[in-house]
Amino acid sequence: MLGVSVGGSTSHMGCMSTWRFLYPPSALLEGVVVANQGERVGAEDVYGALLTEKMMRNHQSQGFAIYDSTQWAKAKKQLPTQVPPVLKMQRYHWLYWDHKKARSLEKLAKKFGISPQGLRQTVDAYNDAIKNDKPDPANKMPDTRSPILKPPFYGIDISIKLTKGLRQVIGLSLGGLRVEEESGLVLNEAEKTIKGLYAAGRNAVGICSSTYESFAAR
């Protein structure tokens, strides 16, 4: 790191943000994302960095997106019109090859090695809230909810893993050079400013250095 080579000090270098976006297509927001015990990871319509952070911090980086056949067909139909070229290959890979399929939720859970009972309980709670016009258990917005009812059922392993190709996850480091707030000058390990050396934005430690911040996050 260039700033360190001339005496600059760093902080929060162990922090990073990774992003696993479900959308587009928008129909992929309508299912549920669960972890190993079948428990919900969080609201599926949050910003991708936030959903991924919950997976990594609270669920051993595990996540499985679960859908019924109606949601799955809708997502396939949306592929040509909603998905930009940069994401098209991965989304086609998900929806046509890189997924699992089963006639029941319990069988689908077993294919992923997750709790069948936990998945069933999660989906039942999700469906019941929709049926009874109640808030989503994970606070997902009403317009991104639809019931998971019609077999066959589908699932995508969206876990965060060290891998290559179409399963890899985009991310960035959040730490950086420590700076004196008034001037923007870089600080050395003795808390003294280094003359002529400045850092700003993603190069410097700031508000966004502990966790990724976005106007799209909630």
Buried (B, 14 or more C-beta within 10 A) or exposed (E): EEBEEEBBBBBBBEBBBBBBBBBBBBBBBBBBBBBBBBBBBBBBBBBBBBBBBBBBEEBEBBBBBBBBBBBBBBBBEBBEEBBEEEBBEBBBBBBEEEBBBBEEBBBBBBEBEBBBEBBBBBBEBBBEBBEEEEEBBBEBBEEBBBBBBEBBBBBBBBBBEEEEEEBEBEBEEBBBBBBBEEEEBBBBEEEEBBEEBBBEEEBBBBEBBEBBBEEEBE
